[in-house]
Amino acid sequence: VHWQMEIKDPKWVHDCALVLVDVLASMLHDESLSKNITAQWFASDYPYPIVTQNRPQRRSAVLAKSGTFKEFGIRHEEAIDILRSAFDKQGDLSGWRLTDFIGTNEDEADMEGSLLQDSGIIGILDKIVSMNADLFVSGSNRCGQKSSFTKEVADDRSRE
């Protein structure tokens, strides 16, 4: 999943999160599409790790994944909560795990000076995972900025 959350009007992020959950549910509940898929990788300009259950009281420092995303606020957090809730035990997507690079490498993510603190490295790794994923979903034009990341991933995937 690639969702560039920076949009001109943040009032839409709530609806965008609901639509994203619906799209993922539709795809993942289709066994012909989701066979052997156990996790959904979340590549985004969201400045925190998507995985929070291991350390619910501790919030990592903001990791700027975009030089232009300045208006991150409560609506964005609520949208992320919608997505996370869908993967909870009672959620529509409880059969799958939501993760990102920091979430899969949590022990290393806290290391001072770690490459995992470099948003460029994380962006490259997100792109590699997205290009090689069994399924790829990105935000619509209304739900995010036009993204060279999405275009490059889609172009690479169409060559296969």
WOTA-V720376 format. One record per run of one state. SS is the DSSP state (hx for helix, st for strand, lp for the rest). FROM is the first residue (numbers start at 0). TO is the last residue. Records with the same first field share a line. If there is no record, write none. Layout:
SS = FROM-TO + FROM-TO
//
This chain:
lp = 0-0 + 3-8 + 28-29 + 34-37 + 41-41 + 44-51 + 55-72 + 86-95 + 99-99 + 104-104 + 109-113 + 117-117 + 132-136 + 138-139 + 143-146 + 158-159
st = 1-2 + 38-40 + 42-43 + 96-98 + 137-137
hx = 9-27 + 30-33 + 52-54 + 73-85 + 100-103 + 105-108 + 114-116 + 118-131 + 140-142 + 147-157
//
